[in-house]
Amino acid sequence: MNDTLTPARPARRTLGSIVAAAALTAGLLGVSAAQAPQAQAAACDGTTGVTVVVDFTAVGGGIETGCAPGDPASGLAALTGAGFPYAFHPRFPGFVCKINALPATCTNPTGNAYWSYWHAQHGGPWSYSNLGAGSYNPAPGDVEGWSFGAGAQPGITAP
């Protein structure tokens, strides 16, 4: 009789361990999501922080604006400071291929769809960046823009 019960106990323990691990993982994911910065809905005021505009139109979203407070040291720091997490292309370090996990698959930097990087003053025209976001140092009051596609500027005027 003990022989028939013995296999059931490890199975219950394993199932219990799986449930406990799943609960722990869900809890950790909840903490991670809560700690990840979220994009703010408004632009920074004139001289406080760097305003970041991300145009997700080509990847099924809209245009979002956030504020990176203070004086971010780079365009990448402004992007994350405004609540937009990013990822580099696995084969091209330094090349941003995802913002807010979009698009679902990284594209080649030589392709016709990529995250283009722009600069502007509040209410001014966009100008395509001649530096990568890791090398560019935006000043407080500047507006940074990102747009996915074939190099088109963000679809709104710099706020």
CORHUJO-V909220 format. One record per run of one state. SS is the DSSP state (~ for helix, > for strand, _ for the rest). FROM is the first residue (numbers start at 1). LEN is the number of residues. If there is no record, write none. Layout:
SS;FROM;LEN
SS;FROM;LEN
//
This chain:
_;1;1
~;2;34
_;36;14
>;50;6
_;56;1
~;57;3
_;60;3
>;63;6
_;69;6
~;75;7
_;82;4
>;86;4
_;90;2
>;92;8
_;100;2
>;102;1
_;103;11
>;114;8
_;122;5
>;127;2
_;129;13
>;142;8
_;150;10
//
